[in-house]
Amino acid sequence: MPEDTPPTGAQTEQPASEPRQTFHRTFVRGLLDLITLRNENVVKTDSFDEATVQTGGELTCEITKVEQANPGLPDYFLHVSILGRTFASEDGTKEVIRGMFDDVLAAYSTFTSVTLASCVPAGAKVLGVLPVTNAAIREGAEEFVFTVDFKIVVSELNFQQQEE
């Protein structure tokens, strides 16, 4: 995937160039701000970092794929994944992971074009939020992890403009 060229055709690509990384960070922080967590010990973070493991639980978000919706137009599907994690040694009853999961699903139910507008750059328009494609909690020996996956349709997203 070329980092400095706009997508062509119906190809898919990951955010990689500096403007895309900036967009990704801004989007993640904006989306996490829209999620209210009942447990004050859960930390919202830009990404999970194994070197700085948080106690009490972590919540993050990532754009897993950027897919051009209409060839030749700046319309995209943003594949979004919200992830939560707790450690089995600290969350034996699974109360924290289940609470985070419920809080994320409650927040998702409020996501609209208007509420997500603050997550995208000026000039871009959120056209809609597509249904959840995956929502599951995985229980491992050492940690519990959940994912909530969905797509957001964004128009007028122009990464080249962000480079100027």
N, C-alpha and C positions, 0 to 999 in steps of 0.2 A: 504494500500500500504506500503510495507516495505521500509524504507528509505535507508538502507545500502546494499541492495541486488540489483543486476542488474535485469532488466526485463527479464521475461521468457515467451516463447510462444508469443502470439499476444496481451498481456495485455497492457493496457495504464496506465500511471502514471503521476503525477505532479512532477516538480522539487521540492524536499523537503530537501534532505540531504545537508550538507555544500558544497560539490563539485557541486551539482546541483544549489544551490543558487548562488555560485560564478559564475558558467557558465551563469546563468540567468542574473545576473547583468552585466557581461561582454558583453553578447549578446545584451541586451537592450541598453547599452551605445554605442556599435558599430553601431547598427542599427539606433539609433537616430542621430548619427554623419553623417549618409548618407543622412539625410533628410534636405534639405535647405528650411528654412521658410522665406518668404518675409516680414513677420511682426516681427520686432525686439522685440516687447513687449510680444511675446509668449515664455513661458519658457518650455524647455525640462527637464523632470524630470523622475527619476527612477520609480515613482509610484505616483498616486494621493493621497494626504494627506489632509483630511478634516480639520486638525488642522492648516495647513499653506496654505490657499487658495491663489492662485496667481491671480493677476489682469492681464488683458490683454490676458489670455488664457494659457492653459497648453497642452502639448503633451507628451504622454508616450507610452510605448510598453510593452507587456508582452507575455510570452510563456504560452498559456492557457492549453496546453497538449503536452506531449511527448509520441509518439506512436511508438512502435517498428515495423518497416516495415517488417523485415525478421527474423523470430524466429531463435535464435542462432547466429545471426550476429549483429554487432554494427551499424545497419542502422536504422535511425529514421525519422519519420515525425515530425517536430516541427510545432505545430499549433500556429500561431503568430497573435496577435491582436494589431493594432496600434490605440490608442485612443486619441481624442482631446476633449477639454472642454473649453467653455466660459460661462460667466454668462449673463443672459438675461438683467440684469440691466446695463451691460457694453457693450453689443453687440446687441443692439436693432435692428440694420439693418441686423444682421447676417453676416456682411462682414468678420469679423475675423474668425468665425467658417468655413465659406465657403472657405476662403482663405487657411486656414490650411488643409482642406479636399483636395482641389485642389493640394496643395504642396505635400501632402502625396501620392496622386495618381500619380503625376508626378515622385516622387522619386521611387515609386514602379515600374514604367515602366522601370527604369534603373537597377533594382535588377537582378543580374545574379550570377552564381556560382563564378565568379571572384570578383565582387563588394562585395559580402557577405562573402568572405573568411576571411576578417579581423574580423568578428563577432564571429567566432568559434575558439576553442582552437587549438593549433598547433597539427598537425597529423590528425585532422578531415577534411573532405572534403565536401563542399556544392555541391551536385549533380544537384540541380535545384530548381526553384521556381515555384510552382503550381499557377494556376489562382486564382484571388480574389474570395472568396466564399461569402463575404458579404461586402458591402460598403454602409453605410447609415448614415444620420444625423437624430438624434432624437431631437425634440424640446420640452422642458418641460417648466413649468411656471417659474422656477428659473435658469435653465441652459440649454445650448445646448451641445450635446455630439455627436461625430461621432465615428464610428468604421470602420476599414478596416481589414478584416480577410483573411488570406491566409496560405498556408503551404510551408515549406522549407524542402527539402529532404537532410539529412546529413548522410554521411557514416563515419565509423571509429570514431564515437563518443563513447568514453570509459570513463564513469564516474569513474570507479575504478582506472584508471591511474591517474586521477586528484586528487584522495585521497592520493596518495603516496607522 
